C-alpha cells in the first residue's frame, strides 16, 4: 500500500476506511494533514490539535461515578 494511503475511521461510513491525501490547496504536499475517505469523500484530519488536546483533558479527568439504577 502506498505511504499516502491510510486506514482511518470515517464517521460517515461508520468504520475504518481507506483514506487518501486529496489535492492540497495550501501547498503542504505530502505533509498535508487532510485526508479523504476513498469510499464517500468525507474530509478527515490527521493530528488535529484540538482533538489531541481534548483527549489529553479527557484522560486526565477522573471517571464520573456510576449511578445505581
C-alpha positions as CSV (number, residue, x, y, z in Angstrom):
1,X,0.0,0.0,0.0
2,X,1.4,3.5,-0.9
3,X,2.5,5.7,2.0
4,X,-0.2,8.3,1.2
5,X,-3.0,5.8,1.9
6,X,-4.1,5.0,5.5
7,X,-7.0,3.3,7.2
8,X,-8.8,5.9,9.3
9,X,-12.2,5.9,11.0
10,X,-14.8,7.6,8.7
11,X,-17.8,8.9,10.6
12,X,-20.0,8.9,7.5
13,X,-19.2,5.2,6.7
14,X,-19.2,4.2,10.4
15,X,-16.0,2.2,10.3
16,X,-12.4,2.3,9.2
17,X,-11.9,3.0,5.5
18,X,-9.0,3.7,3.2
19,X,-8.2,7.4,3.2
20,X,-6.1,9.3,0.7
21,X,-4.4,12.7,0.5
22,X,-6.7,15.0,-1.6
23,X,-5.2,17.8,-3.7
24,X,-3.9,20.4,-1.1
25,X,-4.7,24.0,-1.9
26,X,-2.4,25.1,0.9
27,X,0.8,23.7,-0.6
28,X,1.5,21.1,2.1
29,X,2.2,18.4,-0.4
30,X,2.8,15.0,1.3
31,X,2.8,16.7,4.7
32,X,-0.9,17.8,4.3
33,X,-2.9,16.8,7.4
34,X,-6.1,16.4,5.3
35,X,-7.3,13.1,4.2
36,X,-10.4,12.0,2.3
37,X,-12.3,8.7,2.6
38,X,-11.9,6.9,-0.7
39,X,-15.4,5.5,-0.4
40,X,-17.6,8.5,0.4
41,X,-15.2,11.5,0.1
42,X,-15.7,12.7,3.7
43,X,-12.9,15.0,4.8
44,X,-10.7,13.6,7.6
45,X,-7.9,15.2,9.5
46,X,-4.6,13.8,10.9
47,X,-3.1,15.1,14.1
48,X,-5.8,17.8,14.6
49,X,-4.5,19.8,17.6
50,X,-8.0,20.3,19.1
51,X,-8.7,16.6,19.1
52,X,-5.3,15.8,20.7
53,X,-5.9,18.5,23.4
54,X,-9.4,17.2,24.1
55,X,-8.1,13.6,24.5
56,X,-5.4,14.8,27.0
57,X,-8.0,16.7,29.1
58,X,-10.4,13.8,29.0
59,X,-7.8,11.2,30.0
60,X,-6.6,13.4,32.9
61,X,-10.0,13.8,34.5
62,X,-11.3,11.1,36.9
63,X,-14.1,8.9,35.7
64,X,-17.6,10.0,36.8
65,X,-19.1,7.7,39.4
66,X,-21.8,5.4,38.0
67,X,-25.3,5.7,39.3
68,X,-27.0,2.7,40.6
69,X,-30.2,2.1,38.9
